[in-house]
Amino acid sequence: MSTISKKMCMIGDFGVGKTSLICRFVDRSFSDQYLSTVGVKISRKMLELSNPNQQDQLNLQVLIWDIEGSTKFKAIAPSYLQGSKGALIVADVTRPETLSNLSQHIKLFLSVNPKGYAIVALNKADLVEPEKLAKLLEIYQFPEQNRVLGVQATSAKLGDGVDQIFHKLAHSMVQPE
Ligand code: GDP
């Protein structure tokens, strides 16, 4: 079985739940405590995927880059995004400004990585009514060049949608270009 390694990065405004989503996916835990990250943190997760070229399985080591919490105050550096095959772009469903900023984040990621893939997480889904969530999922659609794989509701708190969104992105990251 072959093993490959790919970089994925988390993009989104301050406090939307980027670090919490990684914790849920990598460690299967959730902390209500607020820990603003410092610098860039890289988490590793091994995934077993079907190999798009052959019939066998493929071990994918995903290196998940999480930027420091203070992105509120400065622009995301292209060097943070460079060489990233995938981006998980996150908004907080309770904060409309984080939803409005999604398309800007997508554009930035694809300008640095035109052959990359992005997927959008509408996070903190546990905090809104299902009807409101359904409406948001209808409004926020990003058909950019098929490079945006979709928009999904997630809850880092409950775990809903978390494995699914990371796996969907990881699958695209191993497709031949
Ligand atoms: P980051 O700045 O984007 O990395 O955001 P954090 O992961 O640090 O999360 C910011 C705050 O939102 C923390 O207090 C988390 O506990 C909380 N949080 C994150 N995800 C969720 C979620 O899905 N549901 C709820 N209710 N709270 C969340």
Residues whose N, C-alpha, C, O or C-beta is under 5 A from the ligand:
A	BS01	GDP	D13 F14 G15 V16 G17 K18 T19 S20 S31 D32 Q33 Y34 L35 G69 N123 K124 A125 D126 T154 S155 A156 K157
